[in-house]
Amino acid sequence: MILLARDNLTVNRSTAVLRSNREIALMRRAGLVVWEALQVAAQIIRPGVTTEEIDRAIERVFQQHHAIPLFKGVRFEGVPGQPPFPAVCCTSINEEVVHGIPGPRQLQEGDILSLDTGCKLDGWCSDAAGTYPTGRIAPELQRLIDVTKGTLELAISLMPKKKFWSQIAAEMADFVRSHGFSVVEAFVGHGIGRQMHEAPQVPNFVSPVWRRTGDFPIRPGLVIAIEPMVNMGTKKVRLKSDHWTQITADGKPSAHFEHTVAMTEWGPYILTGPPGQPLDELFLSPQIEGKE
């Protein structure tokens, strides 16, 4: 779930908590549950399926692992009249950017669906998102999905090469704009650990004020939810009457990808990625229990 950006994206960089290897290992276990939930959901995306059916499928995965859904019951400060979020995932279709509420709406051929979900397992959180086609989609929609996913992959690949997040965020924004799309600036990624939303704020763009006051170093122990949101048209969004769903101001489609990523001494570790990553051999082994 995306953190609501404040006016100037200021944050005290010293408040970012660096996690031990043991803590990262525990977050990886939560991340694998989130990965599994999204895989199960992706397998049932087809015309005629309702978004509440997808939500129930994700909830069943969490129940099987005795994981706590992160989204259910959440409220954002500063959104008047906003009720608690009623589901375990956000289902945002086409022009819906983020925070779409699951319900009886059926997916149609050619729709794109952004799914965002997270859980807490043994006290540790993970959060991830992806955008999926419903049946055959228009080539321009596939390009939007590919560019958004590519933006996330670019950010992760740059983590061992850059000293500060602002350097990565600037390249993310340039990449999106070079393809003729726009970066959503009303919402940003976030630190994550014991709670879903922790410092620092993790934008996918750079503003002068944030570069001066909110930038943070990339160093081992940093764990962040990186989540580019990319619009086909304007970057501007507006809130629907349900007080949750954000849609593009011009009604054009949007896509969203997210991973929870830890920076380790061996490089970035995608905690919500699939099993079989190179660092799994270390972090999912008993020997990590003694590593701080």
ABEGO torsion letter per residue (X at the ends): XBBBBBAAGBBBAAABBBBBAAAAAAAAAAAAAAAAAAAAAAAABBBGBBAAAAAAAAAAAAAAAGBBBAABGBBBBGBBGBBBBABABBBBBEABABGBBBBABBBBBGBBBBBBBBBBBGGBBBBBBBBBBBEBBBAAAAAAAAAAAAAAAAAAAAAAABABAAAAAAAAAAAAAAAGBBBBAABBBBBBBABABBOBBBBABBBAAAAAAABBBBBBGBBBBBBBBBBABBABBBBBAAGABBBBAAGBBBBBBBBBBBBBAAEBBBAABBBGBAAAAAAABAAAAABX
